[in-house]
Amino acid sequence: MSWENYERSMELAKKCRFYTTAGGKSTQEIEEAEKLLGIKFSKQYRDFNEKYGYLSFYGNEIFGIDTNNLGELEGNSLAYALNDRKEYNRHIIFSRFIITMMGIWLILIILLSMMRENLEL
């Protein structure tokens, strides 16, 4: 997603019913999450975490990171990724990172190998 489309999407989300965010994360928290995962987040995902932390509207969720609650999976991409690594060990590709769940079972997975510092998704 281009930077312009990301910004437009975030503005449109504010107009949706049941719009909810969790508040932003500090640069230190974002860097700690990157270190725990051994990756660098895209520019868009860094900005999302800095400004919103988590987003929900019309029953859709976009997960953020929470370095202080690694045992809480709901809404926490970092906890999901670390839990998957622990639970599935060799049976999971370590580049998977859940950022959203839509409906009950559909999980969108972003391949972190595509999430380089300068790559726009």
Protein Blocks (a to p, Z undefined) as FASTA:
>chain_A
ZZklmmmmmmmmmmpghiacebiadfklmmmmmmmnopacdfklmmmmmmnopaceehia
cddddfklmmbmghpaklmmmmmmmmnmmmpcfkbccfbdehjllccdddfklmcfklcZ
Z
